Each structure stands twice: as structure tokens, then as C-alpha cells.
């Protein structure tokens, strides 16, 4: 887009904030969140699984990404939040394609990749740098991984530690009036999505929701535009 390509160096040595070196890193990261793969998975389902063009393209792109981004090389390992977003996209793909002919092989490849992403997120949580929506998003991804993939060795620890972070951040990042503490409508909705998905995931998988989080979630929700109060994930553990 800007005629620049980030070097395939260890991620910790890539100056991703230097436009002259890598161009606009946010454009790169947006694509590498793989949210478009979720769209392809939805398209496959909407076709009634009668046309495998979408799922073949999805799998081809996913495998290409895996080959082109070996850890620890590349800018796509430079942000724990981006690793978290990518994990959530892969989880949606895995869930949406469940039951299709192609799912078994893809799931076998996704599982170790998701486990690696989880280990990365746990190790590099944004505890000190951007410990706001970054930390919240990373904790939510870790919560999803720990809840939906109990076969991963660290799953129980991820679920417990991530849920503690979400509960703590719900109290720290939301003001008593229900408005997100950065006082930006965009970040308010951004954080609300994270909180609601975490809460719905826990509730749908039989985990108790502590009462202190209820007023916070309700107030935060009623402070947001009505159009943002509709998504309800149907994710359950395998």
C-alpha cells in the first residue's frame, strides 16, 4: 500500500512504529487479524456447504500465513493484542466450520497453532504497556482458548487467570456511571464488546458470573448505542 515491506526479522527488532521502515503497521495488522477468514467461513455456511470454493480459499490463505510467519520472525508477532485478535478469528473459523467435510483436517492444524498463540499471549500480556483495552482483549482471547479447548495443556490455567483479569479490568476500566474510563465512545464500545463476549462465554459454559460484574456490565451496555447490543456467541467447549 505504501510501497514498503516490513523485514522478516525477529519481531522484537522490528521498529513497527517507524513509518519509513515498515509503512503503516496498522494496515498490516488489520489484515493479519484474519477477520476476513471468518467471513469466508460464514459464506461457506450460507451456501449450504454446496460449494467448497470459500473453504478452500480460507484454508489456502491460512496455511500460507503459517508458512510465511514462522515465529519469531515478522511484524505480525509484534503485538500481543494482534495475536489475540487472530486467535479469536481462528476460533470462530474452527467453530463455524465444525461438521463440514474439511473441518477435521483443518482443526488438527489449528489446534497446535492456537495453543502456541495462547502461550505467546500469556507470556507477553500487556501488563505494563497499554494495560487497558490491549490487556483486556488479550485476556478475553486467553479466556476463549482456555474455555473452548480444554485439551490444551495450559487451558485450565489460562481460563482461571484470564477470567481474573477480565473481572479486575471490569472494575478498573469502567467508571461508576458505566462509561469507559478513557471517555471515548469508540473505546467504550470496543471494551463493551470484550466484556460482553467474556461474560456470555462464561455463562454459556456453566461458569458462575460474580454479582459485582453485573451492574458494571448493565450500565456499560445501556450507555452504548442500541445497535451494539445484539451479538450473542454460540460457543461451547468441545
N, C-alpha and C positions, 0 to 999 in steps of 0.2 A: 504494500500500500504506500509506503514511504520510500521504497527503493532500498530498504535496509533489511538485513537478516541478523538476528542475534546469534552470536557464536555458539558452537556446540562445546562449550567449556563447562567445568563443574559449576553448578548453579550459584554457589557462594562467591564465585569470582566474576559473575556477570553483572555489570552496573546497569540494572534494568531501568533505573530512573534517568539514565543518560540518553536522551533522545538521539544524540549524534552517534551513539554506539549501537542502539538497538531499534530506534524508531519509537513508535507509541506502544509501550509494553501492554497497555490496557486492551488494545485491539487484539494483540496476540493472545492474551489471557482469556478474553471473551470467547474466542473461537475454541480455545482449548479447555473450556468448561464442558464441552461436549453436550450442551443442551440441545443441539440440533440432532443428535443421535436419538434423543427422547422423541423428537418429532417424527423421525423415521420409524421408530418403534410404534408410535401411535398410528401412523399411516398404514403400517403393516396390519395392525388390528382392524382398522376401519375398512380395509379391503377384504375382510373376512378370511385373511390368510390364503386368498386365492392367487395372489401374485407375490412371489418372493423377491421381487426386484428391490424393494425397500430394505428388507432384512439383509439381503446380500450386500447391498451398498453399506449398510450400517456395520456389518461385520468386517468388511474390507477396510473401511476407514478406521475402525477400532484397532485392528491388527497392524495397520500401517503406523498408527500413532505409537503403539507399543514398541515397534521396531525402530522408530525414529527418535524415541525419547528414553533411551536407556539411562536409568538412574546411575550416577547423579548428574548427568550431562543435560544441559539445556535450560532455557529460561522458564520452562513450564514446571520446574521444581523450585522456583524461587519464592513462592508464596504458599504458606500453609492453607490460607483461605482458598486459593485456586485449586489446590489438591483436594480440599473438602468439597468444593462445588463439583469437581469432576467425579468424585466418589458418589455424590448424590445422583448425578446423571446416570452413572453406570448402574446404580441400584435400581433406578426407575426402569432402565432398559431391561435389566435382569427380571424384574417383576412383570413388566408389560409383555415380554416375550415368553413368559412361562407357559408351557403347554404347546408351544409351536414346535415344528419338526427340527428347527435349527437351534432350539434353546439348550439342549443338553450339552452339545459341544461348546457353545459359547459360554455357558455357565461354568464349565470346567476350566476355561481360560480366565474368566472374570474373577473367580473366587480368589486365586492367589494374588491377582493384581489388586483386588480390593483389600486383601489382608496387608499387602505392602503399603498401600495408601494409608491405611489405618495406623500402621506403625510409624509412618512418617508424620502424620498429624499429631499423634501422641507425643512424639519426640520434640516436635517444633511448634507446640502450641504458642499462640501469640500472647503469652503471659505478660511480656514487658513491652512489646511493640504493638501498637494498635489493639490494646486489650478491650475493645468494645465490640463492634459487630464482627470483627475478624475472629476474636476469641469465641464469640457466640456461634458463629457459623461453623467453626472448626469443631466445637463441642457437639453441635447438632449432627454433623456428619459422623462423628465418632459414636454418638448415641445410636444412629441408624445402623451403623456397621455392627456394633456390639449387640443390638437387639435382634436384627434380622438375620445375622449369620453366626449363630451360637457355635457352629463347628470350627470357627477360627479360634485358635488357642487363647488369644488375649481378649476375646469377646466380652466375657463377664466383667473384666476389669475396665474395659472401655465403657461399657454401659453404665457401670456404677460411677466412675469418675466423671464422665461426660454429663450425666444427669445432675450431679452435684454442681458442676459448673453452670449448667443452664439455670438451676434454681437460684444459685448465688447471683448470677448476672441479671435474672429477672428482678431481683430486689435492688441491685446496684444501678442498673441502667434505665430503669423506669421510675419516673417521678411519682409522688403520691397521687397526682391528678391523672395519672395514666399516660402522660406524654413522655416520649422517649427523651432521655436527658440531653442529647445533642440538639434538641429543639429544631429539628429539620423534618418536614413532613416525609421526605423521601426515606430518611433513615428510620423514621417512626414505622413506616410500612415495612421496610426492609427487616427491622428487628421483629416486628409483629409476626411476619411470615415464619421466621425461625422459631419463635416461642410457640406459635400455634401448632406447627408441624411436630415439634418435640412433644408437646402435650398430647396431641392426638395419637401419635405413635405409641406413647406410653399407655394411654387409656385403652387403645385397641389391642394391646398385647398383655393386658391383665395387670398392669402395674398401677399402684396407688398414686394418685395425684395429691400431694400435700395441700391442705386448705390455704396456707398463706399465699400460694401462687394464684389462687382463683380470683381474688379482687384485682390483682395486677393484670392478669390476662383479660378479664372482662373490661376493665377501664381502658386498657390499651386498645382493645378491639373496638369499643364504642367511640374512641377518639379518631378512628381511621375511616376512610371513605367506604361506604357500603359495598362497593364493587370488589373490595379486597377481602370480604368475609365469606368466601364461597368454596375454596379448595379444601377437600377432605381426603387425605391419603387413605388408600385401602391396603396398606402394607401390613403384612403379618409375617411372623417368623416362619422359616421353612423347617 
